[in-house]
Amino acid sequence: MHLLIPFASALGDNATHTLKDLALPRLARALSLLTPEEPLLDSDEYSLTPPHERALAQAWGWSGADGCLPFAARHAQADGIVTSELCWAELTPLHLAVGSDQISALDTATLSLDPTTSRALFESLAELFPASEGWASAWGAPLRWYVAHESLRGLPGASLDRVMGRGVDPWMPEPRRLRTLQNEVQMLLHNHPLNEAREAKGLLPVNSVWISGCGPAQAVQADADLQTDWRLRAPLLAGDWAAWAEAWIALDAGPVQDLLRAAEQGQDVRLTLCGERQARSWSRQPRPWWKRLWNPPVATAPVLEAL
């Protein structure tokens, strides 16, 4: 069993205070039985690819530089799109809020974007992706649009998970091709009749897209033991720390309890915890007899804060 937990931690005072008051007894016990692996997946909070995506890529056998892992093609395949050998990018419709000192990407859940409106907005961008010039495009879901073109190959872009609910300046696209594409989309969405209709209903306009995951699909090495639990993502990105703590408690009582039970039974288990800077794994390895006799629970807050 390999349990991978994205958004296990976060930076900032709110996260620190929440972790200090958070009781995770099964996680504490599991960490006392398992051995930390080296090397850990280490970066910083400004890397384009967050640690949980890097950990998933490693588990799947992918290769790629920071910001160049083909999650767009992966998501497109999951949406039933035939990706072939094309270089795909994912366009996530969103609302960029302009403040006095920064531009922030609001949580996409706040858009309440229905399939009909989403598809119509995506189709209105068709002139930017002419098939005669080698473009392919596909609508996957209300919040997942896809385009493909050879010019997207090797272009690094920050993950959507880096910018949701935050100022986007540190992660704005560096490649000129992506900046131009984002600007062209924004111009077509500006004063779009569908957006005007949304605003009349009190809904936020879709005024931009976030471009990420560029590249051709890579084969995924099947790992039947890999279990990725995403329940911490939504409350953390929404900044709902009470809900995040509740999700952690439920996770501790569920999948973490299952992993602990398997470890206590002598089964091979692996735990990967992912924060904003690091992804670290622990696994069951042979230990000296005296360590097996004395395994006090590990304090979880310092472990999670280090991520």
Rosetta blueprint (number, residue, H / E / L):
1 M L
2 H E
3 L E
4 L E
5 I E
6 P L
7 F L
8 A L
9 S L
10 A L
11 L L
12 G L
13 D H
14 N H
15 A H
16 T H
17 H H
18 T H
19 L H
20 K H
21 D L
22 L L
23 A L
24 L L
25 P H
26 R H
27 L H
28 A H
29 R H
30 A H
31 L H
32 S H
33 L H
34 L L
35 T E
36 P E
37 E L
38 E L
39 P L
40 L L
41 L E
42 D E
43 S L
44 D L
45 E L
46 Y L
47 S L
48 L L
49 T L
50 P L
51 P H
52 H H
53 E H
54 R H
55 A H
56 L H
57 A H
58 Q H
59 A H
60 W H
61 G L
62 W L
63 S L
64 G L
65 A L
66 D L
67 G L
68 C L
69 L L
70 P L
71 F H
72 A H
73 A H
74 R H
75 H H
76 A H
77 Q H
78 A H
79 D L
80 G L
81 I L
82 V L
83 T L
84 S L
85 E L
86 L L
87 C L
88 W E
89 A E
90 E E
91 L E
92 T E
93 P E
94 L E
95 H L
96 L E
97 A E
98 V E
99 G L
100 S L
101 D L
102 Q L
103 I E
104 S E
105 A E
106 L L
107 D L
108 T H
109 A H
110 T H
111 L H
112 S L
113 L L
114 D L
115 P H
116 T H
117 T H
118 S H
119 R H
120 A H
121 L H
122 F H
123 E H
124 S L
125 L L
126 A H
127 E H
128 L H
129 F L
130 P L
131 A H
132 S H
133 E H
134 G L
135 W L
136 A E
137 S E
138 A E
139 W E
140 G E
141 A E
142 P L
143 L L
144 R E
145 W E
146 Y E
147 V E
148 A E
149 H L
150 E H
151 S H
152 L H
153 R L
154 G L
155 L L
156 P L
157 G L
158 A L
159 S L
160 L H
161 D H
162 R H
163 V H
164 M E
165 G L
166 R E
167 G E
168 V L
169 D H
170 P H
171 W H
172 M L
173 P L
174 E L
175 P L
176 R H
177 R H
178 L H
179 R H
180 T H
181 L H
182 Q H
183 N H
184 E H
185 V H
186 Q H
187 M H
188 L H
189 L H
190 H L
191 N L
192 H L
193 P H
194 L H
195 N H
196 E H
197 A H
198 R H
199 E H
200 A H
201 K L
202 G L
203 L L
204 L L
205 P L
206 V L
207 N L
208 S E
209 V E
210 W E
211 I E
212 S E
213 G E
214 C E
215 G E
216 P L
217 A L
218 Q L
219 A L
220 V L
221 Q L
222 A L
223 D L
224 A L
225 D L
226 L E
227 Q E
228 T E
229 D L
230 W L
231 R L
232 L L
233 R H
234 A H
235 P H
236 L H
237 L H
238 A L
239 G L
240 D L
241 W H
242 A H
243 A H
244 W H
245 A H
246 E H
247 A H
248 W H
249 I H
250 A H
251 L H
252 D H
253 A H
254 G L
255 P H
256 V H
257 Q H
258 D H
259 L H
260 L H
261 R H
262 A H
263 A H
264 E H
265 Q L
266 G L
267 Q L
268 D L
269 V L
270 R E
271 L E
272 T E
273 L E
274 C E
275 G L
276 E L
277 R L
278 Q E
279 A E
280 R E
281 S E
282 W E
283 S E
284 R L
285 Q L
286 P L
287 R L
288 P L
289 W H
290 W H
291 K H
292 R H
293 L H
294 W L
295 N L
296 P L
297 P L
298 V L
299 A L
300 T H
301 A H
302 P H
303 V H
304 L H
305 E H
306 A L
307 L L
